[in-house]
Amino acid sequence: MTPTQRPLRPWTAPTADRPVTATVRLPGSKSMTARALVLAAVSAGTSTLRAPLRARDTELMAAGLRAMGVHVSTTDPELWVIRPRPLSGPASVDVGLAGTVMRFLPPVAALADGTVTFDGDPRARQRPMAPLVGALDALGVRVEASPSGGLPLAVHGVGRVAGGEVTIDASASSQLVSGLLLAGAAFDRGLVVRHVGPPLPSAPHVRMTVQMLRAVGAGVDDSVPDVWAVEPGRLAGRAWDIEPDLSGAAPFLAAALVTGGAVTVLGWPRTTTQPGDRLRQLLRTMGGDARLTTEGLTVRGKGVVHGLQADLSEVSELAPVLAGLAALADSPSRLTGIAHTRGHETDRLAALAKELTKLGTDITENHDGLEIRPRPLHGAIFETYDDHRLAHAAAVIGLAVPGVELTDVACTAKTLPQFPALWSAMVGTHAAGGDR
């Protein structure tokens, strides 16, 4: 794990001097935006995405599809238009550090006529890809990968994929399954994906994939645990209304608990496949009051944060912010089921253990999680490791602890470019800090 190169001016997280009261409108879900873009590219007819997320990950996804010949118009930030065209190479795709791009687009590239190459940020070369490469190889797709089985890689498409059945160990990332399923209906014989190995992490994301496939007309059978069968067929372009990013709401709602205030996230859906919806239950356990109304979700703090004992295997993206809250709690916490986050933007368990220790937390890093025993905290330089969710965790702690300096708040542009501005506006005049 290599820390990010430290910019000349660290960002000092604003400290709240009274309860935060705010209403926040967040951009669209990264998970839904990414899936809608891919489905639009392999469907027949025009698709539109209303209120998509415009951030580094989704811009890279759009650019990758354009490179293969798809018409993707993002001129109107509130309404993206996608018109599928024959996929072709040669093309080059920059995946950045986005797991969705590196795992969703190679199966699409297998449908292209020509070679499509993939590479990204240095850390991206360490993220798990070998099971996907193996699955494509088993389907008859010629893929050249690095010695580790990951990036950089080249997919040599011939314009079609026969399809069939593959067995894959997707215990490192549910995206390995989703990437195959999203392209499966375009394969000649469809696709059956069978997961073997340790439990699949972030399973709700696969349920989102299945639901969105069905929404464009795909026949998907997921009645057998760990087996997904996608029938071959032509998918229909459609209009997508992208929900707000519920996982991205975590630091904002956590601010209500830390400061004893009230934060409303507008447009929170009543029913959703987004794993971030579990925030309602988790924040209640940690001492908040969460109420869903026609306006959105409002979380109110009660002046104290309680410790949390939770298996986060299905909602691992929430772990960094929950760990930040746990460091401010009145009792110990134990967060489990998140061993797979070692393969995320950084080794999140090691990074959280190191950076929270710097601030004064008593923390134990286990194989699959963290044990956090709160102690009086103090300011320190907090390395973000190019990881947006680590930056969110640091900002949450900074509400209560003066002098928390993030080495690179700009990494939040991965999923929420407006984060520094939104955060400072939320804390508002009741804060001290910001850029120095």
SULFENKA-V361856 format. One record per helix or strand of 2 or more residues. SS is the DSSP state (2 for helix, 1 for strand). FROM is the first residue (numbers start at 0). TO is the last residue. If there is no record, write none. Layout:
SS:FROM:TO  SS:FROM:TO
This chain:
1:10:15  1:20:23  2:29:40  1:45:49  2:55:66  1:70:72  1:78:82  1:90:93  2:98:108  1:112:118  2:121:125  2:129:137  1:141:143  1:152:157  1:163:167  2:174:183  1:190:194  2:202:214  1:219:220  1:226:229  1:238:240  2:246:258  1:261:265  2:274:284  1:288:291  1:295:299  1:308:310  2:315:326  1:332:335  2:338:342  2:347:357  1:361:364  1:369:372  1:379:381  2:387:397  1:403:405  2:408:413  2:418:426  1:430:434
